[in-house]
């Protein structure tokens, strides 16, 4: 009995060590406060700032300006030769819904081309994948959020406005639904929507 108990303890300890070795180390946490200095800043409103500072505290912009002081203990990042703008919004995309165009199992929110199809109940937020490999690529172009939605038919469904921030929660969108995707006008012919003839009838 004692021998079995000792063996169980040894096996448990070995399993614990193996689990600890196989668990990847967590990435280092970003600094809570950092300041980008000497960058050319194009603010959302007001004149450009040729050599300005941007203070970011707890993931949010706290101060922007030419004479902004670097807070004590903040990480300092030299932005000389760099350009800082307000985050861009992609207003019409299927980012996070279409992963590999030719692989149907990796796609969501793409419906057929029947002109009578109506998918008003479809919600992009339910199919959105915040781990999509396209999201980091979109961020390199300055995109910080996107309105992603379905396509196909007359009414494709409900689009969602999602954050593209690193580690953003896929189920915590900025706004959902953000819009109802409907194909109208001459371009509706490409998705087989009867909205093409409807829109033409309204203009004649």
Secondary structure, DSSP 8 states (H G I E B T S, - for coil): -HHHHHHHHHHHHHHHHHHHHHS--------SEEEEEEEEEE-SSS--EEEEEEEEETTEEEEEESS----TT-EEEE-TT-EEE--EEEEEE-TTTBSSTT-GGGB-SB----TT-B-TT-BHHHH--TT-HHHHHHHHTTEEEEEE--BSSSEEEEEEEEE-STT--TTS-SEEEEEEEE--SGGGGGGT-THHHHHHHHT-
